[in-house]
Amino acid sequence: MSIAVRNLGHTYHPGTPLETRSLSDISFDFPRGTWFSVAGHTGSGKSTLAQHLNGIIRPMEGQVVVDGMEVKDKSPDLREIRRRVGLVFQYPEQQIFAETVRDEIAFAPLNWGVPEREIEDRIAAAVAAVGLDERFLPRSPLQLSGGEKRKVAIASVLSSRPDYLVLDEPTAGLDSFSRKELTALLSKLRKDGMGILLITHDLDIALSKSDTILVLDDGRQAALGSPREVLTLLGARPVPGLRLPDIAALSVLLRERGRDVPISRDWKELKKALLRSPK
């Protein structure tokens, strides 16, 4: 089972003075149970791509197919697609609206017609999954910290029991501890069989966690492959606004100065290569 994207293209406000090309000829496969990262600078088309995956935006060009169901206007499968593909926005306040944390997490399963007797079990499972104490349930989600709001937003999606979780810049604005906590949660969800698609401008996370990375540059596919393949491509052809990890940037500099070393983000690997290569 997978999400298949084929030749996807999108233009905002076509035929008007505000016409803006956002995506051009994007193609990839995202199997369930894998970690897929989409990296790129601000305005590269990452969020537009994310919103195509569960039908918030329907394809103008190309196809998005979720477990054999095509995302398109008037499709009878759109409801099921949206249940299977959960989307967490970059800013939690964009999707949090209920008066209490409990009501926020309960909203989606109630909307899907889950029996009320099962709702409490789903709430308990969702808050446990994100590491949120049940004492938060009666509180207003708008009174929580940024990291706590992020957990509530994720829990409110997990309560629908999606097969794929798409997160738009989930680590933005979080401190180091909260970032580690969040990436550990996503790693566990992936291990349990959920597909994780991370939208990010942070190559460190993408390179350390992903099975596959797609790099976008002004709506176009700049690179697609394993972390090592993408790192090598970016070392040879940098993408504006996308910063290489420090060790990788050092390895690129060394190569430019004639040292025979791989483009790597691993200091031990780079050190061994330096000891072997002629000065």
One Martini backbone bead per residue (centre of mass of N, CA, C, O) as a GRO file, in nm:
protein
  279
    1MET     BB    1   0.098   0.035   0.020
    2SER     BB    2   0.037   0.370  -0.127
    3ILE     BB    3   0.164   0.679  -0.241
    4ALA     BB    4   0.099   0.816  -0.568
    5VAL     BB    5   0.295   1.038  -0.770
    6ARG     BB    6   0.204   1.198  -1.095
    7ASN     BB    7   0.283   1.473  -1.257
    8LEU     BB    8   0.258   1.712  -1.062
    9GLY     BB    9   0.052   2.014  -1.088
   10HIS     BB   10   0.047   2.377  -0.992
   11THR     BB   11  -0.179   2.671  -1.007
   12TYR     BB   12  -0.225   2.985  -0.902
   13HIS     BB   13  -0.442   3.186  -1.041
   14PRO     BB   14  -0.533   3.127  -1.323
   15GLY     BB   15  -0.552   3.387  -1.561
   16THR     BB   16  -0.404   3.596  -1.376
   17PRO     BB   17  -0.196   3.831  -1.230
   18LEU     BB   18  -0.150   3.596  -0.984
   19GLU     BB   19  -0.002   3.390  -1.125
   20THR     BB   20   0.130   3.071  -0.979
   21ARG     BB   21   0.385   2.850  -0.980
   22SER     BB   22   0.422   2.557  -0.762
   23LEU     BB   23   0.408   2.291  -0.952
   24SER     BB   24   0.633   2.049  -1.139
   25ASP     BB   25   0.654   1.734  -1.217
   26ILE     BB   26   0.569   1.533  -0.972
   27SER     BB   27   0.738   1.220  -0.861
   28PHE     BB   28   0.627   0.948  -0.637
   29ASP     BB   29   0.680   0.707  -0.367
   30PHE     BB   30   0.479   0.621  -0.057
   31PRO     BB   31   0.513   0.393   0.164
   32ARG     BB   32   0.399   0.222   0.400
   33GLY     BB   33   0.623   0.243   0.679
   34THR     BB   34   0.764   0.509   0.597
   35TRP     BB   35   1.014   0.772   0.555
   36PHE     BB   36   0.921   1.090   0.415
   37SER     BB   37   1.094   1.367   0.276
   38VAL     BB   38   1.035   1.726   0.232
   39ALA     BB   39   1.260   1.954   0.088
   40GLY     BB   40   1.290   2.319   0.134
   41HIS     BB   41   1.232   2.622   0.075
   42THR     BB   42   1.062   2.888   0.097
   43GLY     BB   43   0.832   2.844  -0.170
   44SER     BB   44   0.877   2.539  -0.308
   45GLY     BB   45   0.586   2.357  -0.248
   46LYS     BB   46   0.537   2.180   0.007
   47SER     BB   47   0.246   2.252   0.110
   48THR     BB   48   0.100   2.195  -0.153
   49LEU     BB   49   0.169   1.898  -0.160
   50ALA     BB   50   0.045   1.810   0.110
   51GLN     BB   51  -0.259   1.901   0.024
   52HIS     BB   52  -0.284   1.669  -0.197
   53LEU     BB   53  -0.275   1.393  -0.023
   54ASN     BB   54  -0.593   1.461   0.108
   55GLY     BB   55  -0.764   1.679  -0.084
   56ILE     BB   56  -0.757   1.984  -0.037
   57ILE     BB   57  -0.602   1.953  -0.304
   58ARG     BB   58  -0.662   1.918  -0.637
   59PRO     BB   59  -0.556   1.809  -0.926
   60MET     BB   60  -0.463   1.970  -1.230
   61GLU     BB   61  -0.205   1.784  -1.257
   62GLY     BB   62  -0.213   1.473  -1.258
   63GLN     BB   63  -0.149   1.238  -0.976
   64VAL     BB   64  -0.323   1.101  -0.681
   65VAL     BB   65  -0.264   0.785  -0.505
   66VAL     BB   66  -0.448   0.606  -0.247
   67ASP     BB   67  -0.461   0.290  -0.228
   68GLY     BB   68  -0.605   0.319  -0.534
   69MET     BB   69  -0.709   0.615  -0.473
   70GLU     BB   70  -0.823   0.897  -0.628
   71VAL     BB   71  -0.754   1.236  -0.632
   72LYS     BB   72  -1.073   1.396  -0.685
   73ASP     BB   73  -1.333   1.529  -0.801
   74LYS     BB   74  -1.614   1.364  -0.684
   75SER     BB   75  -1.501   1.149  -0.511
   76PRO     BB   76  -1.600   0.872  -0.317
   77ASP     BB   77  -1.296   0.854  -0.168
   78LEU     BB   78  -1.225   1.115  -0.002
   79ARG     BB   79  -1.302   1.035   0.284
   80GLU     BB   80  -1.105   0.793   0.309
   81ILE     BB   81  -0.848   0.946   0.243
   82ARG     BB   82  -0.870   1.143   0.493
   83ARG     BB   83  -0.843   0.915   0.699
   84ARG     BB   84  -0.563   0.794   0.602
   85VAL     BB   85  -0.469   1.108   0.569
   86GLY     BB   86  -0.294   1.287   0.788
   87LEU     BB   87  -0.291   1.646   0.880
   88VAL     BB   88  -0.027   1.864   0.995
   89PHE     BB   89   0.016   2.171   1.062
   90GLN     BB   90   0.244   2.410   1.131
   91TYR     BB   91   0.003   2.560   1.283
   92PRO     BB   92  -0.205   2.457   1.525
   93GLU     BB   93  -0.415   2.701   1.524
   94GLN     BB   94  -0.530   2.612   1.233
   95GLN     BB   95  -0.679   2.329   1.380
   96ILE     BB   96  -0.768   2.461   1.646
   97PHE     BB   97  -1.118   2.493   1.814
   98ALA     BB   98  -1.176   2.376   2.070
   99GLU     BB   99  -1.233   2.410   2.416
  100THR     BB  100  -1.098   2.125   2.445
  101VAL     BB  101  -0.886   1.868   2.423
  102ARG     BB  102  -1.092   1.646   2.412
  103ASP     BB  103  -1.269   1.765   2.180
  104GLU     BB  104  -1.043   1.774   1.972
  105ILE     BB  105  -0.983   1.461   1.967
  106ALA     BB  106  -1.294   1.371   1.919
  107PHE     BB  107  -1.392   1.495   1.651
  108ALA     BB  108  -1.304   1.303   1.422
  109PRO     BB  109  -1.439   1.032   1.510
  110LEU     BB  110  -1.721   1.152   1.518
  111ASN     BB  111  -1.721   1.231   1.213
  112TRP     BB  112  -1.676   0.914   1.129
  113GLY     BB  113  -1.876   0.740   1.330
  114VAL     BB  114  -1.778   0.670   1.598
  115PRO     BB  115  -1.850   0.525   1.868
  116GLU     BB  116  -1.872   0.656   2.181
  117ARG     BB  117  -1.745   0.408   2.337
  118GLU     BB  118  -1.464   0.450   2.163
  119ILE     BB  119  -1.357   0.738   2.211
  120GLU     BB  120  -1.203   0.713   2.483
  121ASP     BB  121  -0.992   0.515   2.376
  122ARG     BB  122  -0.878   0.709   2.160
  123ILE     BB  123  -0.790   0.933   2.345
  124ALA     BB  124  -0.597   0.769   2.523
  125ALA     BB  125  -0.414   0.672   2.288
  126ALA     BB  126  -0.330   0.954   2.177
  127VAL     BB  127  -0.201   1.077   2.437
  128ALA     BB  128   0.002   0.848   2.476
  129ALA     BB  129   0.154   0.871   2.204
  130VAL     BB  130   0.241   1.192   2.266
  131GLY     BB  131   0.280   1.244   2.585
  132LEU     BB  132   0.000   1.327   2.720
  133ASP     BB  133  -0.157   1.428   2.983
  134GLU     BB  134  -0.483   1.386   3.105
  135ARG     BB  135  -0.497   1.670   3.253
  136PHE     BB  136  -0.542   1.829   2.972
  137LEU     BB  137  -0.834   1.766   2.867
  138PRO     BB  138  -1.000   2.022   3.014
  139ARG     BB  139  -0.835   2.212   2.859
  140SER     BB  140  -0.731   2.469   2.677
  141PRO     BB  141  -0.540   2.466   2.390
  142LEU     BB  142  -0.472   2.787   2.387
  143GLN     BB  143  -0.302   2.758   2.681
  144LEU     BB  144  -0.069   2.627   2.552
  145SER     BB  145   0.208   2.538   2.442
  146GLY     BB  146   0.364   2.478   2.154
  147GLY     BB  147   0.430   2.175   2.210
  148GLU     BB  148   0.143   2.101   2.314
  149LYS     BB  149  -0.013   2.178   2.061
  150ARG     BB  150   0.130   1.978   1.877
  151LYS     BB  151   0.026   1.727   2.028
  152VAL     BB  152  -0.275   1.781   1.988
  153ALA     BB  153  -0.274   1.783   1.680
  154ILE     BB  154  -0.173   1.491   1.653
  155ALA     BB  155  -0.389   1.350   1.827
  156SER     BB  156  -0.635   1.445   1.647
  157VAL     BB  157  -0.532   1.256   1.414
  158LEU     BB  158  -0.483   0.975   1.555
  159SER     BB  159  -0.791   0.923   1.631
  160SER     BB  160  -0.840   0.818   1.320
  161ARG     BB  161  -0.631   0.611   1.229
  162PRO     BB  162  -0.403   0.647   1.031
  163ASP     BB  163  -0.167   0.546   0.772
  164TYR     BB  164  -0.093   0.853   0.731
  165LEU     BB  165   0.154   1.116   0.815
  166VAL     BB  166   0.133   1.467   0.766
  167LEU     BB  167   0.400   1.712   0.821
  168ASP     BB  168   0.426   2.067   0.865
  169GLU     BB  169   0.678   2.178   1.022
  170PRO     BB  170   0.684   2.046   1.334
  171THR     BB  171   0.967   2.194   1.452
  172ALA     BB  172   0.875   2.471   1.450
  173GLY     BB  173   0.968   2.651   1.744
  174LEU     BB  174   1.127   2.433   1.884
  175ASP     BB  175   1.301   2.293   2.106
  176SER     BB  176   1.531   2.052   2.146
  177PHE     BB  177   1.360   1.862   2.320
  178SER     BB  178   1.097   1.868   2.147
  179ARG     BB  179   1.226   1.761   1.890
  180LYS     BB  180   1.317   1.486   2.002
  181GLU     BB  181   1.038   1.395   2.093
  182LEU     BB  182   0.902   1.405   1.813
  183THR     BB  183   1.094   1.214   1.655
  184ALA     BB  184   1.041   0.971   1.838
  185LEU     BB  185   0.741   0.947   1.777
  186LEU     BB  186   0.765   0.908   1.467
  187SER     BB  187   0.940   0.653   1.483
  188LYS     BB  188   0.727   0.480   1.627
  189LEU     BB  189   0.502   0.500   1.415
  190ARG     BB  190   0.666   0.369   1.194
  191LYS     BB  191   0.725   0.100   1.341
  192ASP     BB  192   0.397   0.051   1.354
  193GLY     BB  193   0.325   0.129   1.019
  194MET     BB  194   0.343   0.423   0.959
  195GLY     BB  195   0.334   0.685   0.749
  196ILE     BB  196   0.595   0.935   0.707
  197LEU     BB  197   0.552   1.288   0.623
  198LEU     BB  198   0.806   1.536   0.595
  199ILE     BB  199   0.804   1.879   0.623
  200THR     BB  200   1.117   2.055   0.540
  201HIS     BB  201   1.429   2.263   0.606
  202ASP     BB  202   1.569   2.023   0.772
  203LEU     BB  203   1.825   1.815   0.689
  204ASP     BB  204   1.901   1.663   0.945
  205ILE     BB  205   1.637   1.508   0.981
  206ALA     BB  206   1.609   1.387   0.700
  207LEU     BB  207   1.890   1.232   0.699
  208SER     BB  208   1.840   1.063   0.979
  209LYS     BB  209   1.524   0.935   0.913
  210SER     BB  210   1.506   0.863   0.619
  211ASP     BB  211   1.439   0.678   0.328
  212THR     BB  212   1.325   0.935   0.170
  213ILE     BB  213   1.409   1.219  -0.051
  214LEU     BB  214   1.262   1.534  -0.137
  215VAL     BB  215   1.360   1.804  -0.350
  216LEU     BB  216   1.267   2.142  -0.363
  217ASP     BB  217   1.268   2.395  -0.642
  218ASP     BB  218   1.042   2.594  -0.738
  219GLY     BB  219   0.846   2.323  -0.781
  220ARG     BB  220   1.089   2.134  -0.831
  221GLN     BB  221   1.277   1.844  -0.889
  222ALA     BB  222   1.601   1.820  -0.753
  223ALA     BB  223   1.558   1.554  -0.563
  224LEU     BB  224   1.576   1.179  -0.541
  225GLY     BB  225   1.626   0.965  -0.249
  226SER     BB  226   1.847   0.879  -0.057
  227PRO     BB  227   2.029   1.036   0.170
  228ARG     BB  228   2.301   0.991   0.023
  229GLU     BB  229   2.212   1.074  -0.261
  230VAL     BB  230   2.115   1.361  -0.186
  231LEU     BB  231   2.376   1.465  -0.061
  232THR     BB  232   2.546   1.435  -0.316
  233LEU     BB  233   2.376   1.621  -0.498
  234LEU     BB  234   2.395   1.878  -0.312
  235GLY     BB  235   2.704   1.897  -0.319
  236ALA     BB  236   2.707   1.946  -0.637
  237ARG     BB  237   2.393   2.087  -0.623
  238PRO     BB  238   2.288   2.341  -0.487
  239VAL     BB  239   2.017   2.470  -0.291
  240PRO     BB  240   1.861   2.737  -0.235
  241GLY     BB  241   1.804   2.763   0.119
  242LEU     BB  242   1.972   2.485   0.165
  243ARG     BB  243   2.133   2.357   0.440
  244LEU     BB  244   2.402   2.202   0.515
  245PRO     BB  245   2.552   2.021   0.711
  246ASP     BB  246   2.852   2.082   0.848
  247ILE     BB  247   3.004   1.824   0.759
  248ALA     BB  248   2.913   1.832   0.464
  249ALA     BB  249   3.030   2.112   0.400
  250LEU     BB  250   3.321   2.028   0.459
  251SER     BB  251   3.343   1.803   0.244
  252VAL     BB  252   3.301   1.992   0.004
  253LEU     BB  253   3.547   2.173   0.056
  254LEU     BB  254   3.760   1.946   0.037
  255ARG     BB  255   3.697   1.867  -0.256
  256GLU     BB  256   3.763   2.151  -0.376
  257ARG     BB  257   4.075   2.093  -0.252
  258GLY     BB  258   4.135   1.771  -0.346
  259ARG     BB  259   3.992   1.577  -0.163
  260ASP     BB  260   3.927   1.222  -0.109
  261VAL     BB  261   3.595   1.257  -0.027
  262PRO     BB  262   3.298   1.220   0.096
  263ILE     BB  263   2.969   1.309   0.114
  264SER     BB  264   2.921   1.381   0.462
  265ARG     BB  265   2.765   1.366   0.808
  266ASP     BB  266   3.006   1.184   0.912
  267TRP     BB  267   3.284   1.219   1.098
  268LYS     BB  268   3.414   0.936   1.095
  269GLU     BB  269   3.412   0.900   0.789
  270LEU     BB  270   3.576   1.155   0.722
  271LYS     BB  271   3.829   1.090   0.888
  272LYS     BB  272   3.908   0.829   0.740
  273ALA     BB  273   3.936   0.964   0.460
  274LEU     BB  274   4.161   1.164   0.539
  275LEU     BB  275   4.375   0.944   0.621
  276ARG     BB  276   4.377   0.818   0.321
  277SER     BB  277   4.417   1.081   0.185
  278PRO     BB  278   4.582   1.292   0.006
  279LYS     BB  279   4.730   1.622   0.039
   0.00000   0.00000   0.00000
